[in-house]
Every structure is written in C-alpha cells, then in structure tokens.
Amino acid sequence: MASKVYIVYYSMYGHVARLAEEMKKGAASVEGVEVKLWQVPETLPEEVLGKMGAPPKKDVPVITPAELPEADGLLFGFPTRFGMMAAQFKAFMDATGGLWRTQALAGKPAGIFYSTGSQGGGQETTPLTSITQLVHHGMIFVPIGYTFGAGMFEMEKVKGGTPYGAGTFAGDGSRQPTELELELAFHQGQHFAAIVKKFK
C-alpha cells in the first residue's frame, strides 16, 4: 500500500503555492508514495482580498481537519505575519481540536515550509513558533537539516530556506521563488516522502 503525503498550505500571493507545487514533484519522485495538494480555507472576504491585490486562488481542493488523519505524513506551508504563521493557517489549526482530543495525528511525520517578506522577516522564527502546533498533536517534526548540501551554504544569492524547511522571499510581492529555492522545495518533498515511507 502506498504511503500518503498531504501538502497542506495557505498562499495569498502565490509564493507558498509555488513551493508546494515543487514539493509535490519531489515527494512524488519517491516510489510508493502518493501526494496530494490541499489548501486551507480563506478567512478574508473577496472584497478585502481584492483591495490587497491578491490573485485568484489556485484550483486546489480545500481541506477540512477531518481529512488530515488520512495522510501518513503532512507538510504544512504558509506565509509569515510578523514572524509567525499567517492567521488563515492558524485558524485552520485552531479548528483541529477534535483531532487533538483523540490524538489522531500523534506519531505522524510533519514538515514546514514558508514565505517571508524580507530577509529578517521570519525565516527561522516562523517555523520555530509553528512547531508548537505539531507538538500538541504529538506529531514528529521532520526538518531538512543540511541534507540539501552546498545549496544550504549559498552566500552570493538571496536565498530563502533554513534547516527547518524550504522558504522563499516575497518582497513586495513581485519577487518569485528562485531556481535554488525551488530546488530546495523539491528536495524537501523528496526527503520528507522517503522518511514517511520508512515510518509506514
């Protein structure tokens, strides 16, 4: 039976969605692993999103908390807001109280990826403060460490991502994930899927 990896994300301007797509390719490259992309519900009205210049959402199904236990491993992606996960994703996690009561996610591997507005905007604090969500559910945090090799030590180019997980910089919204950032996202998907398969 194949191992199931769910990549669950929130993306307002498309940066996290782009990382998620690349992560899916990486996870799907591992034999015996099925991967599915999900997005969490939007909490802002369309009128507000329009004023913020947010593009239409991708054609990706919206997940409910009840569907999380179906996965053997979960990758969670979100943009940062003041160094922490965006409220939309936090609202989704706040709705998982029923799963917490039964510890339905306990023992499942989980990883994190993210987007920040600037180099000092939360590339480490965002995943660090998000680990609490995994801990209360009894999930097993799977970081990428330095398994990406030389790419983790790139100093000449602006590069998102840390040992916690893949990342990108959105800037004013016009900057898109670079080739190196997408390679890191692919690697995280592949690395994570291989570990989920071992657990399975």
N, C-alpha and C positions, 0 to 999 in steps of 0.2 A: 504494500500500500504506500502511495506517495506521501511525502511529508508536505504539509500545507503551510505556506508562509503568506501572511497577510501584511501588506504595506498600507498603513492607515495614516492619512495626512490631512492637514489643513493648509491651503495655499490661497492667499488673497491676490497676489500679483503674478503667480505662476512659477516662481523660483523653486519653491519646495516641490511643486508638481513635477518640474523638470528633473529634479534629483530623484524623485520617486520613480519616474519612468526608467531612468538609467539603472536604478537599484533593482527594479523588476527584471531587467535584462540580465544583470549579474546573478541574481538568485535563480532565474530560470536556466542559467547555463550549468547548474548543478543537476546531474542526473538524478531522477527520482524525487524531484521537488516541484510542486505546483505552486504558482504565485498568483496572487490576486491583488489588484489595486483597489483601495477604498478611500473615500473622503468623508470627513465628519460633517455634520450639519452646520450650515452657516447660521449665525445668530443675528447678523445685521440685516436690516431691511434693504431691499433693492435700491431704494431712493438714496440711502446713505452710501451704499457701495458705489453708486453712480457718481456721487459727489467726490468720492475718494479716488475716482479714476480706476476702479478695479475692473478688469476684463471679465467676460462671462466665464463661469466655471467649466472645467473640462468635463467631457462625457464619461464620468467615472461614478459608479454607484455609491450612494450614501449609506454608510454603515450604521447599525444600531448596536448598543452594548451587548445585546443578546447574541450577536453573531461572533463576537470575539473568541469565545471558547472553542469554536470550530477549528481555529488555527493551532498548529503545533508551535509556531513562532510568530512574533509580532514586531514589525518595525514601525515606529511612530515618528512622523515628521511634522514640523511646524515652524513658522517664523517666530522671531522673538519680539517681545514687547517689554522694553525696559529690563532686558537681561533675563527674562523668564518666558515660558511658553505663552503663546497668544491665547486670549480669553476664549476664543472659539474652541480650541482644543481642550483647554482646562474645563470648559462647560461639559464637553463630552466625557472627560474623565470623571467629573463630578456625578455624572449620571450612571456610573458603574458601581454604585453602592450595593446593588443586589449581588453582583459578581464578587465583590469584596466580602460580603457576609458569608457566602458559601466557599470563598477562596477558589473559585472556578478557574482562575488564571494562575494559581500557585504552581511553581515548577516550570512554567513555560519560559523559554528564552525570549528576551526582548532587547531591541536596539533603538537608538535615537539618531535622528538627523535633523538639520535645521538651516535656517537662513537668518542672517542679521543685516542690519542696515549699514554697519560700519565695522572697521577692524576692532574697535574697542566696544562694540555693541552687544557682546554676549556670546561669543563663540565657545567659551567654556562655561560661563555661568548658566546659560540656557540649558544645556544638557545636565549640568551638575544639579540645578534646582529641580529638574524634571525627574530625576532618579527616584525621588520620594514617592512618585505615583506608582512606580514599579515595585518598590519595597513594600508598600502597604498591601499590594496584591500578591506578594510572595513570589514575584517573577524573578528570573535570573538575568541580570543585566549583562549583555554581551557587547563590550566595546571593541573597537577595531585595533586598539593599541597602536603599534608601529608596524603592523603587518603589511602596510602598503609600501614599505621600503623607502627608497630615495625620495619619492614624491612627498613624504611627510616632512622632509627637511628642506624643501624648496624655499629659497630665500630671495630670489631675484624677482619673482612674480607675486602679485597679491593673490593669496590663496585661502579659501575657507576650509574648514575641517580641522579636527583635533583627534587625539586618541579616543575621545568619547564617541565620535561618529563623523560622517560626512557633513560638509557645510558649504555654504556659499554666501557671498555678499550681494545684497540687492542694491545698495547705494540709494540713489533717488528713484529706483525702480527700473531705470533704463539698462543697468548692467545685468547681463545674463550669466549663468554659470559657465565657467571656462572649461576648456577641454580637460585640464588637470582635475578640476573639481568634479566633472562628470566621470572621469576615470576612477576617482576615489569613491564616488557613489556606486559605480558598477562593482568595485572591489568589495565595498561593504555588503552589498547584496549577496555576492558570491561567498564571501567569508561567513556571513551570518547563516546562509542556507546550508552550508556544509556543516556548521555546528548544530543546527536544528536537526539535520539528518542523523547526526551522531546520537542526539538525545532520543530521537524516535526509535 
